């Protein structure tokens, strides 16, 4: 019977949680609540809160109130203005609780102000990950080949306005890269992105439609260390690492405890977002402009209670009210049968360099520093492939001109598909020309033979023209014979 009661309460909690999630999705920015203060649903909730407090001499817990929301879910979601009504219901509970020393939206404004003061930044830090394979079962999938139990990374991240740079070097991997050999690298100069993968020794150059790679929280120190989203995007991949954005989405679900607590000997403001899992509990250092010292993200995976905990240490004053930890420990803990939480995944972050508004060298963002000589470059903007740094600019320009010349001739002659195939069979592809390996002993003479290579390109172009003429004449003769 006790288990059955727990299941009923859990179902009610999940229904209420679903209601809040639906509200966030349908109205993330929020609107006013005019006309809802006299709603029968709001009046019934307020009366229930007062009656509960009179009978029990205390205020409802968030879980208890979530069950109240679940009871009214049908009336709420069938209301023509359901989002405002649900916000009013949540606000009724917030008003019944003792107020905190700072209002949620005031905290959001403080974090946004911190974010807006950052014009450029640069971080170098290490990231170490350890997995407990036995505890991972059922909550975290691992593969011995692609996801080693231990992993060491060195990350270099820089930003200047819209310009971005990131390299990740894997110190422990099956490819044997050293700590100073970037395995993955990306650079964006505001218009063009260049990415490089050492595992295949290949690079890409293109104009990105989005920069999703940049918003990965584990590759950016500001969300991990300060819970700050990017000021251009306004959010991050993991919403609970964007404190201001999370509050602004639904401030009615954010509660600031009226009393501070102590963590590691320092006074902390405790802020809770949510009522039942998934919920987030933040510990903000009062004397450090509410710098996040610890975050606990509480959720469930297939019925197993999970806590993701971030904890910072060795804080440094970066100016403009921004404090950053030099070290961060992230633990993923699961609840066992004995009710104890044990870590199945642990990550430690340790900064070697933290620089805010100190300026960043623009050469980082043009991509030339992340691609080694000889790597295959897929230039999607120019439409060609080549070996980076081996072919001189003049040859590359001549090759592009030759390709464009052939395209123009085919368009002018109006050749058929069969004629195109015949031409292609006698034409060396641009990829084949570019990908020819250049021996080390021949590289020093590139500049001397460049005119010869240009002459050969011109000869090929002439041969193409003659081939097109011959094909055209043969087709015309066959047509005349049939007539």
C-alpha positions as CSV (number, residue, x, y, z in Angstrom):
1,X,0.0,0.0,0.0
2,X,2.8,2.4,0.8
3,X,4.4,1.7,-2.6
4,X,1.0,2.3,-4.3
5,X,0.7,5.7,-2.5
6,X,4.2,6.7,-3.6
7,X,3.3,5.8,-7.2
8,X,0.2,7.9,-7.1
9,X,2.1,10.9,-5.7
10,X,4.8,10.4,-8.3
11,X,2.3,10.4,-11.1
12,X,0.7,13.6,-9.8
13,X,4.2,15.2,-9.6
14,X,5.0,14.2,-13.2
15,X,1.7,15.6,-14.4
16,X,2.4,18.9,-12.8
17,X,6.0,18.9,-14.1
18,X,4.6,18.2,-17.6
19,X,2.3,21.2,-17.2
20,X,5.3,23.5,-16.4
21,X,7.3,22.2,-19.3
22,X,4.4,22.7,-21.7
23,X,4.2,26.3,-20.5
24,X,7.9,26.9,-21.2
25,X,7.6,25.5,-24.7
26,X,4.4,27.3,-25.7
27,X,5.3,30.7,-24.1
28,X,9.0,30.9,-23.3
29,X,9.1,34.7,-23.0
30,X,6.0,35.0,-20.8
31,X,3.2,37.6,-20.9
32,X,1.2,39.5,-18.4
33,X,-1.5,37.9,-16.2
34,X,-4.2,40.6,-16.4
35,X,-7.7,39.1,-16.0
36,X,-6.5,35.9,-14.2
37,X,-6.4,37.2,-10.6
38,X,-10.2,36.6,-10.3
39,X,-10.0,33.2,-12.0
40,X,-11.9,30.4,-10.1
41,X,-8.9,28.2,-10.4
42,X,-6.5,30.8,-8.9
43,X,-9.1,31.5,-6.1
44,X,-9.4,27.8,-5.3
45,X,-5.6,27.4,-5.2
46,X,-5.2,30.4,-2.9
47,X,-7.9,29.1,-0.6
48,X,-6.3,25.7,-0.5
49,X,-3.0,27.2,0.4
50,X,-4.5,29.2,3.3
51,X,-6.5,26.1,4.6
52,X,-3.4,23.9,4.4
53,X,-1.3,26.5,6.4
54,X,-4.1,26.8,9.0
55,X,-4.4,23.1,9.5
56,X,-0.7,22.2,9.5
57,X,0.8,25.4,10.8
58,X,3.2,25.4,7.8
59,X,3.3,26.2,4.1
60,X,3.0,23.5,1.5
61,X,6.2,22.0,0.2
62,X,6.9,22.3,-3.5
63,X,6.1,18.6,-4.1
64,X,2.8,19.0,-2.2
65,X,1.8,22.1,-4.2
66,X,2.7,20.3,-7.4
67,X,0.0,17.8,-6.6
68,X,-2.4,20.7,-6.3
69,X,-1.5,21.8,-9.8
70,X,-2.0,18.3,-11.1
71,X,-5.6,18.3,-9.7
72,X,-6.4,21.5,-11.6
73,X,-4.6,20.5,-14.9
74,X,-7.8,19.9,-16.9
75,X,-9.3,23.3,-16.0
76,X,-6.0,25.0,-16.6
77,X,-5.2,23.6,-20.1
78,X,-8.8,24.0,-21.3
79,X,-8.7,27.7,-20.4
80,X,-8.4,30.0,-23.5
81,X,-5.4,31.7,-21.9
82,X,-3.8,28.6,-20.2
83,X,-0.2,30.0,-20.1
84,X,-1.2,33.1,-18.1
85,X,-3.5,31.1,-15.9
86,X,-0.7,28.6,-15.0
87,X,1.7,31.4,-14.3
88,X,-0.9,33.0,-11.9
89,X,-1.3,29.7,-10.1
90,X,2.4,29.4,-9.7
91,X,2.7,33.0,-8.6
92,X,0.0,32.4,-5.9
93,X,2.3,29.8,-4.3
94,X,5.3,32.0,-4.6
95,X,3.4,34.8,-2.9
96,X,2.5,32.5,0.0
97,X,6.2,31.6,0.7
98,X,8.5,33.9,2.6
99,X,10.4,36.3,0.3
100,X,14.1,36.0,-0.3
101,X,16.7,38.7,0.1
102,X,16.8,39.2,-3.7
103,X,14.0,38.6,-6.2
104,X,14.7,36.1,-9.0
105,X,14.5,38.7,-11.8
106,X,17.0,40.9,-10.0
107,X,19.4,38.0,-9.9
108,X,18.9,37.4,-13.6
109,X,19.7,41.1,-14.3
110,X,23.0,40.7,-12.2
111,X,24.1,37.7,-14.3
112,X,23.2,39.4,-17.6
113,X,25.2,42.5,-16.6
114,X,28.2,40.2,-15.9
115,X,27.8,38.7,-19.4
116,X,27.5,42.0,-21.1
117,X,30.8,43.3,-19.8
118,X,32.7,40.5,-21.6
119,X,34.0,41.8,-25.0
120,X,36.7,39.2,-25.4
121,X,38.1,36.2,-23.4
122,X,40.7,33.5,-23.6
123,X,40.9,30.3,-21.6
124,X,43.3,27.4,-21.5
125,X,42.4,24.5,-19.2
126,X,42.5,20.8,-18.8
127,X,39.6,18.4,-18.4
128,X,39.9,15.0,-16.9
129,X,37.1,12.4,-17.0
130,X,36.8,9.2,-15.0
131,X,34.0,6.6,-15.4
132,X,32.9,3.8,-13.1
133,X,31.7,1.2,-15.6
134,X,29.7,-0.8,-13.1
135,X,27.7,2.2,-11.9
136,X,27.2,3.5,-15.4
137,X,24.8,0.6,-16.3
138,X,21.4,1.8,-17.1
139,X,22.1,5.5,-16.9
140,X,25.2,6.1,-19.1
141,X,26.2,4.2,-22.2
142,X,29.9,3.6,-22.7
143,X,31.9,1.8,-25.5
144,X,35.4,0.5,-24.8
145,X,36.5,1.7,-28.3
146,X,35.0,5.1,-28.5
147,X,34.5,6.1,-24.8
148,X,37.5,5.2,-22.6
149,X,37.0,5.0,-18.9
150,X,39.6,7.8,-18.4
151,X,40.1,10.7,-20.7
152,X,42.4,13.7,-20.6
153,X,41.8,16.9,-22.7
154,X,43.6,20.2,-23.1
155,X,41.2,22.9,-24.3
156,X,42.1,26.3,-25.7
157,X,39.1,28.7,-26.2
158,X,39.0,32.3,-27.3
159,X,36.3,34.7,-28.3
160,X,36.4,38.3,-29.5
161,X,32.9,39.6,-30.3
162,X,31.5,37.2,-32.9
163,X,34.9,35.7,-33.6
164,X,35.5,32.3,-32.1
165,X,38.4,29.8,-31.6
166,X,38.6,26.4,-30.0
167,X,41.1,23.5,-30.0
168,X,40.8,20.2,-28.1
169,X,43.9,18.0,-27.6
170,X,43.3,14.5,-26.4
171,X,46.1,13.3,-24.1
172,X,44.7,9.7,-23.8
173,X,43.3,8.2,-27.0
174,X,43.8,5.3,-29.3
175,X,45.3,7.7,-31.9
176,X,48.2,8.5,-29.7
177,X,48.0,12.3,-29.8
178,X,50.2,14.2,-27.4
179,X,49.0,16.9,-25.1
180,X,50.2,19.6,-27.5
181,X,48.7,18.1,-30.7
182,X,45.2,19.5,-31.3
183,X,42.9,16.6,-32.3
184,X,39.9,18.9,-33.1
185,X,40.1,22.6,-33.9
186,X,37.8,25.3,-35.2
187,X,38.2,28.9,-36.0
188,X,35.6,31.5,-37.1
189,X,36.6,35.0,-38.2
190,X,33.0,36.3,-38.2
191,X,32.3,35.2,-41.8
192,X,34.2,32.0,-42.6
193,X,34.7,28.9,-40.4
194,X,37.7,26.6,-40.7
195,X,37.6,23.2,-38.9
196,X,40.3,20.5,-38.7
197,X,40.3,16.9,-37.6
198,X,43.7,15.4,-36.9
199,X,42.4,11.8,-37.0
200,X,41.8,12.0,-40.7
201,X,44.2,14.9,-41.3
202,X,41.5,16.9,-43.1
203,X,40.0,20.4,-42.9
204,X,36.9,22.2,-44.1
205,X,36.4,25.8,-45.0
206,X,32.9,27.1,-45.4
207,X,30.4,29.8,-44.4
208,X,28.4,28.2,-41.5
209,X,24.7,28.5,-41.2
210,X,25.1,28.1,-37.4
211,X,27.8,27.7,-34.8
212,X,26.4,25.0,-32.6
213,X,29.9,23.7,-31.9
214,X,30.6,26.9,-30.0
215,X,27.7,26.5,-27.6
216,X,28.9,23.2,-26.1
217,X,29.1,23.9,-22.4
218,X,32.0,21.5,-21.7
219,X,34.2,23.4,-24.1
220,X,33.5,26.8,-22.7
221,X,34.7,28.0,-19.3
222,X,32.1,30.7,-18.7
223,X,29.0,28.4,-18.5
224,X,30.9,25.8,-16.5
225,X,32.6,28.3,-14.1
226,X,30.1,31.1,-13.9
227,X,26.8,29.8,-15.2
228,X,26.9,32.4,-18.0
229,X,25.4,31.8,-21.4
230,X,26.9,33.5,-24.5
231,X,25.8,37.1,-24.8
232,X,25.3,36.7,-28.6
233,X,23.1,33.6,-28.4
234,X,21.7,34.3,-24.9
235,X,21.7,30.6,-24.0
236,X,23.7,27.4,-23.9
237,X,23.1,23.8,-24.7
238,X,22.5,22.8,-21.1
239,X,19.9,25.3,-19.8
240,X,20.9,24.9,-16.2
241,X,24.3,26.4,-17.0
242,X,22.6,29.6,-18.2
243,X,21.3,31.0,-14.9
244,X,19.8,34.2,-16.2
245,X,18.2,32.5,-19.2
246,X,16.6,29.8,-17.0
247,X,15.1,32.4,-14.6
248,X,13.7,34.6,-17.4
249,X,12.0,31.6,-19.1
250,X,9.7,31.0,-16.1
251,X,10.5,33.2,-13.0
252,X,7.4,31.8,-11.2
253,X,9.3,28.5,-10.8
254,X,12.3,30.1,-9.2
255,X,12.4,30.5,-5.4
256,X,15.1,32.3,-3.4
257,X,15.3,30.9,0.2
258,X,14.7,33.6,2.8
259,X,17.7,32.5,4.9
260,X,21.3,32.1,3.7
261,X,23.4,29.0,4.3
262,X,27.1,28.3,4.7
263,X,29.2,26.3,2.2
264,X,32.9,25.9,2.8
265,X,32.8,28.7,5.4
266,X,31.2,31.2,3.1
267,X,27.7,32.7,3.1
268,X,25.5,31.4,0.3
269,X,22.2,32.4,-1.2
270,X,20.2,29.3,-2.1
271,X,18.1,29.4,-5.2
272,X,15.8,26.6,-6.4
273,X,14.4,26.3,-9.9
274,X,11.5,23.8,-10.2
275,X,9.4,21.9,-7.8
276,X,10.0,18.2,-8.6
277,X,12.8,16.7,-10.7
278,X,14.1,17.9,-12.9
279,X,15.0,20.8,-10.7
280,X,18.1,22.9,-10.0
281,X,19.6,24.2,-6.8
282,X,22.2,27.0,-6.9
283,X,24.5,28.1,-4.2
284,X,25.5,31.7,-4.8
285,X,28.4,33.4,-2.9
286,X,26.9,36.6,-1.4
287,X,30.2,38.4,-1.0
288,X,31.4,37.6,-4.6
289,X,28.5,39.2,-6.4
290,X,26.5,36.0,-6.3
291,X,29.1,33.9,-8.0
292,X,27.9,30.3,-8.4
293,X,29.9,28.1,-6.0
294,X,27.8,25.0,-6.5
295,X,25.0,23.7,-8.6
296,X,23.0,20.5,-8.2
297,X,20.8,19.4,-11.1
298,X,18.4,16.8,-9.9
299,X,16.7,14.5,-12.3
300,X,15.7,10.9,-13.1
301,X,16.9,8.4,-15.7
302,X,14.6,5.3,-16.1
303,X,13.4,5.6,-12.6
304,X,16.9,6.1,-11.1
305,X,17.4,9.4,-9.2
306,X,20.4,11.3,-10.6
307,X,22.3,14.4,-9.3
308,X,24.7,16.3,-11.5
309,X,26.8,18.5,-9.2
310,X,29.2,21.3,-10.3
311,X,31.4,22.8,-7.6
312,X,34.0,25.6,-8.1
313,X,37.0,26.5,-6.0
314,X,40.0,28.9,-6.0
315,X,37.9,31.8,-7.2
316,X,39.6,34.8,-8.8
317,X,38.3,38.4,-9.2
318,X,38.2,39.1,-13.0
319,X,36.8,42.6,-12.6
320,X,33.4,44.1,-13.3
321,X,31.8,42.0,-10.6
322,X,32.8,38.7,-12.3
323,X,34.4,36.0,-10.2
324,X,35.7,32.8,-11.8
325,X,36.8,29.5,-10.2
326,X,40.2,28.2,-11.3
327,X,39.0,24.7,-10.6
328,X,35.6,23.0,-11.1
329,X,34.6,19.5,-10.2
330,X,31.6,17.9,-11.9
331,X,30.1,14.7,-10.5
332,X,27.2,12.6,-11.8
333,X,25.8,10.6,-8.9
334,X,23.1,7.9,-8.9
335,X,21.0,6.7,-6.0
336,X,21.7,3.2,-4.9
337,X,19.3,0.7,-3.2
338,X,20.6,1.8,0.2
339,X,19.6,5.4,-0.6
340,X,23.2,6.6,-0.9
341,X,24.5,8.5,-3.9
342,X,27.7,7.4,-5.7
343,X,29.5,8.9,-8.6
344,X,29.5,7.1,-11.9
345,X,31.1,9.9,-13.8
346,X,33.6,12.5,-12.5
347,X,35.1,15.4,-14.5
348,X,37.6,17.9,-13.2
349,X,38.4,21.2,-14.9
350,X,41.6,23.2,-14.0
351,X,42.4,26.5,-15.7
352,X,45.9,27.4,-16.7
353,X,44.9,30.8,-18.2
354,X,41.9,32.9,-17.6
355,X,41.8,36.3,-19.4
356,X,38.8,38.6,-19.6
357,X,38.9,41.7,-21.9
358,X,42.7,41.4,-22.2
359,X,42.6,41.3,-26.0
360,X,42.9,38.3,-28.4
361,X,45.3,38.1,-31.4
362,X,43.1,38.2,-34.5
363,X,45.4,35.6,-36.2
364,X,43.7,32.9,-34.0
365,X,40.5,33.3,-35.9
366,X,41.6,33.1,-39.6
367,X,42.1,29.3,-39.5
368,X,45.7,29.2,-40.8
369,X,47.1,28.4,-37.4
370,X,45.0,25.2,-36.9
371,X,45.6,23.4,-40.2
372,X,49.0,21.8,-40.7
373,X,50.9,21.9,-44.0
374,X,49.9,19.0,-46.2
375,X,46.4,18.4,-44.7
376,X,43.6,17.9,-47.2
377,X,41.5,21.1,-47.4
378,X,37.9,20.9,-48.6
379,X,37.2,24.5,-49.6
380,X,33.4,24.7,-50.0
381,X,33.5,28.4,-50.8
382,X,35.9,28.0,-53.8
383,X,34.5,24.6,-54.7
384,X,37.9,22.8,-54.7
385,X,40.0,20.4,-52.7
386,X,43.8,20.8,-52.3
387,X,46.7,20.1,-50.0
388,X,47.0,23.0,-47.6
389,X,50.2,25.0,-47.9
390,X,51.8,22.9,-50.7
391,X,50.4,24.5,-53.8
392,X,51.3,28.2,-54.5
393,X,48.5,30.7,-54.9
394,X,49.2,31.3,-58.6
395,X,48.7,27.7,-59.5
396,X,45.5,27.5,-57.5
397,X,44.1,30.6,-59.2
398,X,45.0,29.3,-62.6
399,X,43.4,26.0,-61.9
400,X,40.2,27.7,-60.8
401,X,40.2,29.8,-63.9
402,X,40.6,26.7,-66.1
403,X,37.7,25.0,-64.4
404,X,35.5,28.0,-64.8
405,X,36.5,28.3,-68.5
406,X,35.5,24.8,-69.2
407,X,32.1,25.3,-67.5
408,X,31.5,28.4,-69.6
409,X,32.4,26.6,-72.9
410,X,30.0,23.7,-72.1
411,X,27.2,26.1,-71.3
412,X,27.8,28.2,-74.6
413,X,28.0,25.1,-76.8
414,X,24.9,23.6,-75.2
415,X,26.3,20.1,-75.1
416,X,24.1,17.2,-74.3
417,X,24.6,14.9,-71.3
418,X,26.5,12.3,-73.4
419,X,28.9,15.0,-74.7
420,X,29.5,16.1,-71.1
421,X,30.4,12.5,-70.1
422,X,32.8,12.2,-73.0
423,X,34.4,15.5,-72.0
424,X,34.7,14.5,-68.4
425,X,36.3,11.2,-69.4
426,X,39.2,13.1,-71.0
427,X,39.4,15.8,-68.3
428,X,41.6,15.4,-65.2
429,X,39.4,16.4,-62.2
430,X,40.4,19.4,-60.2
431,X,40.6,17.1,-57.1
432,X,43.0,14.8,-58.9
433,X,45.3,17.7,-59.9
434,X,45.3,19.2,-56.4
435,X,45.7,15.9,-54.6
436,X,48.9,14.9,-56.3
437,X,51.6,14.4,-53.7
438,X,54.6,16.7,-54.0
439,X,57.9,15.0,-53.1
440,X,60.0,16.8,-50.5
441,X,62.9,17.1,-52.9
442,X,60.6,18.8,-55.5
443,X,59.0,21.3,-53.2
444,X,62.0,23.7,-53.4
445,X,61.6,23.9,-57.2
446,X,57.9,24.7,-57.2
447,X,58.4,28.3,-58.0
448,X,60.7,27.3,-60.9
449,X,58.3,25.0,-62.7
450,X,55.1,27.0,-62.0
451,X,55.2,28.6,-65.6
452,X,55.4,25.0,-67.0
453,X,52.4,23.9,-64.9
454,X,50.5,26.9,-66.2
455,X,51.4,26.0,-69.8
456,X,50.2,22.4,-69.2
457,X,46.9,23.8,-67.9
458,X,46.5,25.9,-71.0
459,X,47.3,22.9,-73.2
460,X,44.6,20.9,-71.4
461,X,42.1,23.7,-71.9
462,X,42.9,23.7,-75.7
463,X,42.5,20.0,-75.9
464,X,39.1,20.3,-74.2
465,X,38.0,22.8,-76.8
466,X,39.1,20.5,-79.7
467,X,37.5,17.5,-78.1
468,X,34.2,19.4,-77.8
469,X,34.4,20.4,-81.5
470,X,35.1,16.9,-82.6
471,X,32.2,15.4,-80.6
472,X,29.9,18.1,-81.9
473,X,30.9,17.4,-85.6
474,X,30.5,13.6,-85.2
475,X,27.0,14.0,-83.8
476,X,26.1,16.4,-86.7
477,X,27.5,14.0,-89.3
478,X,25.5,11.1,-87.9
479,X,22.4,13.2,-88.0
480,X,23.0,14.2,-91.6
481,X,23.6,10.6,-92.6
482,X,20.3,9.5,-91.1
483,X,18.5,12.3,-93.0
